[in-house]
Amino acid sequence: MSNTEDRFIDLEIKIAHQEHLVESLGQRIYEQQQQIDKLEQLCAALIQHVRTQPQNGGGQLPHEPPPHY
């Protein structure tokens, strides 16, 4: 093999590794975006839940017994 052929083979190997890496990173970005979307939905649901709860007087927790117990 000539020196030029060896260089082409090395470049092809490097390109193949780069393509695999780019594909892996793209998949990871997609997975992270899916997780971000789920977390945003959860936050929105929690905000809605908190807004729809009636206000408790005296700042007590909903299941906290009265102070005279």
N, C-alpha and C positions, 0 to 999 in steps of 0.2 A: 504494500500500500504506500501511496505517496503521502507526503506531509500534508498536502492540501486535503486529501481524502480523510485523513485522521482528524484534521481540524473541523471538517464538515460533520463528521460523526460526533465529535465532542459537542459541537454546537447543537446538533439535533437532540442529543441527550439532554443538554441543558434546557432547551426549549420544551422538551417533554416534561421535565421536572417543573418548569415554570408554569406550564399549562395546568398541571395537576394541582399545584399550589394555588393558582388563581381560582380554580374550580372549588377547591376546599374552602378557601376564604369566602367565596361567594355563597356557598351553602351555609357557612357559619353566620354570615351577615343576615341571611334569610331567616335562620332559626332565631337569632337575637331579635329581629324585627317582629316575629310572631310573638315572642315572649313580651316585648314592649307593648304590643297591641293588647295582649291579655291583661297586663298590669294596668294599662290605662282604663280598660273597661272595668276592672275591679275597683280602681280609685273612683271612677264616676259612680259606680253602684254604691260604694261606701258613702260618698258625699250625699247622694240622693237619700240614702237610708238615714243619715244623721239629720238632714234637713226635714225629713218627714216625722221624726220622733217628737212627741210632745215635750215641752220644757218642764223639767222637774223643779219644784220650788225648793229653795234652801240649798241647792247644789248637791243633793244627796244622789247616790247611785241608785239605779232602779230597784235593786234587790237588797239594798242596805236596810237593816232594821232601824226603826226609830230610836232616838237616843235614850228613851226611858226604859228600854229593855235591858 
